[in-house]
Amino acid sequence: MRSREKVDAVVSALEDIKAEDIEVLDVSGMSPLFEWMVMASANSTRQTRALANHVQEKMKESGQTVFGIEGLETGEWVLVDLGDVVVHIMQPAIRQYYNLEGLWGHVAHAKTG
């Protein structure tokens, strides 16, 4: 699966569990570690965990490697590492505070959702 196809599959998995404010950033020219960042908001720790677990499940079903998940313990900000794609699932206050879109804002991006 190519990187963009993986991003599309991640967005679809997030939409399945009603993630909000899904945003996709192409950071291929900015980071040697990954090519895409996908960010989404969830309204509760339960939803953040459910979204992360669903993304993991869908990626594994399609034969993709999930390198790790961080933040399930607190559920305020969960990161799913898919290698070339990194998924950030955050509660709105956390997302606003860390403002990843602003930090990476000089990168061309395509908003979805």
MOQUI-V519040 format. One record per backbone hydrogen bond with DSSP energy under -1.0 kcal/mol. NH is the residue of the N-H (numbers start at 1). CO is the residue of the C=O. If there is no record, write none. Layout:
BEGIN
{{NH/CO} {NH/CO}}
END
This chain:
BEGIN
{{6/2} {7/3} {8/4} {9/5} {10/6} {11/7} {12/8} {13/9} {14/10} {15/11} {16/12} {18/15} {19/14} {20/41} {23/39} {24/110} {25/37} {26/108} {27/35} {30/27} {31/27} {35/84} {36/84} {37/25} {38/86} {39/23} {40/88} {41/20} {42/90} {48/44} {49/45} {50/46} {51/47} {52/48} {53/49} {54/50} {55/51} {56/52} {57/53} {58/54} {59/55} {60/56} {61/57} {62/58} {63/60} {64/59} {67/81} {68/81} {70/79} {75/71} {78/89} {79/70} {80/87} {81/68} {82/85} {84/82} {86/36} {87/80} {88/38} {89/78} {90/40} {91/76} {95/91} {96/92} {97/93} {98/94} {99/95} {103/99} {104/100} {107/104} {110/24} {112/22}}
END
